[in-house]
Amino acid sequence: MAEGAWYDFPMARLVEAQELVSTLKPAEKAELLQHLARELGEAFPGIEESPAVCGGAPCIVRTRIPVWVLEQARRLGASEAEILRAYPSLRAEDLANAWSFVRAHRVRIEQQITDNETA
């Protein structure tokens, strides 16, 4: 990789991984696929968590809008159209990702809503 081409690093890693995978036996590839599927089962596209953003609460990517805020708005009766108008940086896809995250992490989101209400 050329010096200063830091932006190529993720692609270089992907190419390296593809080369490594091509050397695996079918059973090893199947085991790798199972491992990746387990890891991806915990991933939610469009949702990110960072300790430096909103206290680590899951947020919509490109924004600082926590998922619990959107869920609380929905519970208070806001329609998706109203939420999108209130947060112009959001897209309908972002709401779909948020609702998927809420379904998978209901207890955690409820706790974040409760924590906010008692703060």
Contacts in CASP RR format, 6 or more apart in sequence:
PFRMAT RR
TARGET T0000
AUTHOR 0000-0000-0000
METHOD contacts of the structure
MODEL  1
MAEGAWYDFPMARLVEAQELVSTLKPAEKAELLQHLARELGEAFPGIEES
PAVCGGAPCIVRTRIPVWVLEQARRLGASEAEILRAYPSLRAEDLANAWS
FVRAHRVRIEQQITDNETA
1 8 0 8 1.000
1 9 0 8 1.000
1 12 0 8 1.000
2 8 0 8 1.000
21 29 0 8 1.000
21 32 0 8 1.000
24 32 0 8 1.000
44 58 0 8 1.000
44 97 0 8 1.000
44 100 0 8 1.000
44 101 0 8 1.000
44 104 0 8 1.000
45 97 0 8 1.000
46 60 0 8 1.000
46 61 0 8 1.000
46 93 0 8 1.000
46 94 0 8 1.000
46 97 0 8 1.000
47 58 0 8 1.000
47 59 0 8 1.000
47 60 0 8 1.000
47 61 0 8 1.000
47 67 0 8 1.000
47 97 0 8 1.000
47 98 0 8 1.000
47 101 0 8 1.000
48 58 0 8 1.000
48 59 0 8 1.000
48 61 0 8 1.000
49 56 0 8 1.000
49 57 0 8 1.000
49 58 0 8 1.000
49 59 0 8 1.000
50 56 0 8 1.000
50 59 0 8 1.000
53 59 0 8 1.000
53 64 0 8 1.000
54 64 0 8 1.000
54 66 0 8 1.000
57 66 0 8 1.000
57 67 0 8 1.000
57 68 0 8 1.000
57 112 0 8 1.000
58 66 0 8 1.000
58 67 0 8 1.000
58 68 0 8 1.000
58 101 0 8 1.000
58 105 0 8 1.000
59 65 0 8 1.000
59 66 0 8 1.000
59 67 0 8 1.000
60 67 0 8 1.000
60 70 0 8 1.000
60 90 0 8 1.000
60 94 0 8 1.000
60 97 0 8 1.000
60 98 0 8 1.000
61 94 0 8 1.000
62 89 0 8 1.000
63 87 0 8 1.000
63 89 0 8 1.000
63 90 0 8 1.000
63 94 0 8 1.000
65 87 0 8 1.000
65 89 0 8 1.000
65 90 0 8 1.000
66 112 0 8 1.000
67 98 0 8 1.000
67 101 0 8 1.000
67 102 0 8 1.000
67 109 0 8 1.000
68 109 0 8 1.000
68 112 0 8 1.000
68 113 0 8 1.000
68 116 0 8 1.000
70 83 0 8 1.000
70 87 0 8 1.000
70 95 0 8 1.000
70 98 0 8 1.000
71 98 0 8 1.000
71 99 0 8 1.000
71 102 0 8 1.000
71 109 0 8 1.000
71 113 0 8 1.000
72 113 0 8 1.000
72 116 0 8 1.000
73 82 0 8 1.000
73 83 0 8 1.000
73 86 0 8 1.000
74 80 0 8 1.000
74 83 0 8 1.000
74 99 0 8 1.000
75 113 0 8 1.000
78 86 0 8 1.000
80 92 0 8 1.000
80 95 0 8 1.000
83 90 0 8 1.000
83 95 0 8 1.000
84 90 0 8 1.000
84 91 0 8 1.000
84 92 0 8 1.000
84 95 0 8 1.000
101 109 0 8 1.000
102 109 0 8 1.000
END
